[in-house]
Amino acid sequence: MSTPHNSAKIGDIAETVIMCGDPLRIKYIAETYLENAVCFNEVRGMLGYTGYYKGKRVSVMGHGMGMASIGIYSYELYNHYGVKQIIRAGSAGGIGDGVNCRDIIIAQGVCHDSNFAWQYELPGTFAPIADFELLKAADAKARELGISVKVGNIYSTDVFYAPEKVNAQWKEMGILGVEMEAAALYMIAAKAKAKALCVCTVSNHMFTKEELSTEERQTGFNDMIRLCLEIA
């Protein structure tokens, strides 16, 4: 049975799903890296494919922009389709000192400005963190492949066009980069007792104003994509 947002049938989706905000990046990954890739979803243009990477069955799927959007897709993957782990291969804006465009950040923890955790009715503040086994595997595999990564905390926000002072304040707390989805993914995974990891390539810098083109964002993140596929 499908869901309102995903036309896949049970069994069409692998236990590991790599997700990106941009469905065109998903199409690129499926066509470039997967063997025997089959499209399982086109609802709302949110493409999803299942295929094989080095003999291992893996799925790739878009999640759109923002915590509300990834919250819907990841919830359904974990709770309806039986997915065990989701790896977000995304983009982020650089904030921290020494962070530059094309750098890869592995998010060990995520600060946020969202009310997403309201649904859990917790008597305190939930701290969204990565699955340690996935985090450890990603760091080890990056070293093995000779891919330079930065491991640390990032910031998920509901506001894309935020005042510059906001990013400066988070920089003071050691945040490496800002994006819009990881906090929700980590919360959804925690509630589902499943695994999640966010790996981001820096597509622009909030202070230097360096920025990659739209085409570079769609097809130029190959080190990150390869890293995520290797630990899938």
C-alpha positions in Angstrom: 0.0 0.0 0.0 1.3 3.5 -0.9 1.0 6.7 1.1 -0.4 10.1 0.0 3.2 11.2 -0.8 4.8 8.0 -2.1 3.5 5.6 -4.7 5.9 2.8 -3.8 4.6 -0.5 -2.7 5.9 -2.3 0.4 9.2 -3.9 -0.6 10.0 -1.4 -3.3 12.3 0.6 -1.0 15.6 -0.7 0.5 16.3 -0.6 4.2 18.8 2.2 3.6 17.7 5.4 1.9 19.9 8.3 0.9 17.9 11.5 0.7 18.5 14.9 -0.9 16.4 18.0 -0.9 16.7 18.4 -4.7 15.0 15.5 -6.7 17.2 16.3 -9.7 20.2 15.4 -7.5 18.4 12.1 -6.8 18.0 11.5 -10.5 21.7 12.2 -11.0 22.7 9.8 -8.2 20.5 7.0 -9.6 21.8 7.4 -13.2 25.4 7.9 -12.2 26.0 5.5 -9.3 23.3 2.9 -9.2 22.9 -0.3 -11.2 19.5 -1.5 -12.3 17.8 1.6 -10.8 14.0 1.5 -10.8 11.9 4.6 -10.1 9.4 3.9 -7.3 8.0 7.4 -6.9 7.2 10.5 -8.9 4.4 11.9 -6.7 4.8 15.8 -6.5 8.0 15.4 -8.5 9.7 13.9 -5.5 11.7 11.2 -7.3 12.8 8.0 -5.7 14.8 5.1 -7.0 16.0 1.7 -5.8 19.0 0.1 -7.3 22.4 -1.5 -6.4 25.7 0.1 -5.4 28.6 -2.3 -5.4 26.1 -5.2 -5.1 24.2 -3.7 -2.1 20.5 -2.7 -2.5 20.0 1.0 -1.7 17.3 3.6 -2.3 17.6 7.3 -3.0 14.8 9.8 -2.7 14.2 13.5 -2.5 12.8 15.2 0.6 12.2 18.8 -0.4 13.0 21.9 1.6 12.5 22.4 5.3 11.8 20.4 8.4 8.1 20.0 7.6 8.9 18.4 4.2 11.6 16.0 5.3 9.4 15.2 8.4 6.7 13.8 6.1 8.9 11.8 3.9 11.2 10.4 6.6 8.2 9.5 8.8 6.6 7.5 6.1 9.9 5.7 5.1 10.6 4.7 8.7 7.1 3.9 9.9 5.3 2.7 6.7 8.0 1.2 4.5 10.3 -0.3 7.2 13.4 1.7 6.4 16.1 1.2 9.0 18.4 4.1 8.2 18.3 7.4 6.3 21.4 9.4 5.3 20.8 12.9 4.2 23.3 14.0 1.5 22.5 17.7 1.5 23.9 21.2 1.2 24.6 23.7 3.9 25.7 27.3 4.3 29.1 27.7 5.9 29.3 29.5 9.2 32.3 28.4 11.2 35.9 29.6 10.9 37.9 27.5 8.4 34.7 26.3 6.6 34.8 26.8 2.9 32.6 26.0 -0.2 32.8 22.4 -1.2 33.9 21.3 2.4 32.0 18.3 3.7 30.4 18.5 7.2 29.2 15.4 9.1 26.6 16.6 11.6 27.1 15.0 15.0 24.4 17.2 16.6 21.9 19.8 15.4 20.8 23.0 17.0 17.5 24.5 15.7 15.0 27.2 15.9 12.0 25.0 15.1 8.9 24.0 17.1 9.1 20.5 15.4 9.6 18.7 18.8 6.2 20.1 20.0 4.5 17.0 18.7 6.3 14.8 21.2 5.0 16.8 24.3 8.4 16.4 26.1 8.9 18.0 29.5 12.1 19.7 28.3 14.3 20.4 25.3 15.2 17.5 23.0 18.8 17.4 21.6 18.8 15.9 18.0 22.0 13.9 17.5 23.2 11.5 14.8 23.3 7.7 15.1 26.8 7.1 16.5 27.4 3.9 14.4 26.7 5.8 11.2 28.7 8.8 12.3 31.7 6.6 13.2 31.4 4.7 9.9 31.2 7.9 7.8 34.3 9.4 9.6 36.3 6.2 9.1 35.3 5.8 5.4 36.2 9.4 4.7 39.7 8.8 6.0 39.9 5.6 4.0 38.9 7.4 0.8 41.0 10.4 1.4 38.0 12.7 1.7 38.5 15.6 4.1 35.5 16.1 6.4 34.6 18.3 9.4 32.6 16.6 12.2 30.7 18.9 14.5 27.4 20.7 15.2 25.2 22.3 12.6 22.1 24.5 12.9 18.7 23.7 11.3 16.4 26.7 10.7 12.9 27.4 9.4 14.0 30.8 8.0 16.1 30.8 4.8 16.5 34.6 4.6 17.5 35.2 8.2 19.3 38.4 9.5 23.1 38.0 9.3 23.3 38.6 13.1 21.6 35.3 13.7 24.3 33.3 11.9 26.9 35.3 13.7 25.4 34.3 17.0 25.4 30.7 16.1 29.0 31.0 14.9 30.0 32.1 18.4 28.7 28.7 19.7 30.9 26.8 17.3 28.3 25.9 14.7 29.9 24.8 11.4 27.0 25.3 9.0 23.3 26.0 8.6 20.7 24.0 6.7 16.9 23.3 7.0 16.3 19.6 7.6 18.6 17.7 9.8 17.0 18.4 13.2 13.7 17.0 12.0 15.3 13.9 10.5 17.1 13.2 13.7 13.9 13.6 15.8 11.9 11.4 13.5 14.6 8.7 13.6 14.8 8.9 17.4 11.0 8.4 17.7 11.1 5.5 15.2 14.1 3.9 17.0 15.9 4.0 13.7 19.2 5.5 12.4 19.9 8.8 10.8 22.9 10.8 9.7 23.2 14.2 7.9 26.2 14.8 5.6 26.4 18.2 3.9 28.5 19.9 1.3 29.0 23.6 1.8 27.3 25.2 -1.1 27.7 28.8 0.0 29.3 30.8 2.9 27.1 33.1 5.0 29.9 35.6 5.6 32.4 35.4 2.6 29.4 35.2 0.2 31.1 32.6 -1.9 28.4 30.5 -3.6 28.2 27.5 -6.0 26.0 27.6 -9.0 22.7 25.7 -9.3 24.3 23.2 -11.6 27.2 22.6 -9.2 24.7 22.0 -6.4 22.9 19.3 -8.5 25.9 17.4 -9.9 29.0 18.7 -8.1 28.8 16.9 -4.7 30.4 13.7 -5.8 32.7 13.1 -2.8 29.8 13.5 -0.4 27.6 11.2 -2.6 30.2 8.6 -2.8 30.9 8.7 1.0 27.2 8.3 1.7 26.8 5.4 -0.7 29.9 3.6 0.8 28.3 3.5 4.3 24.8 2.7 3.1 
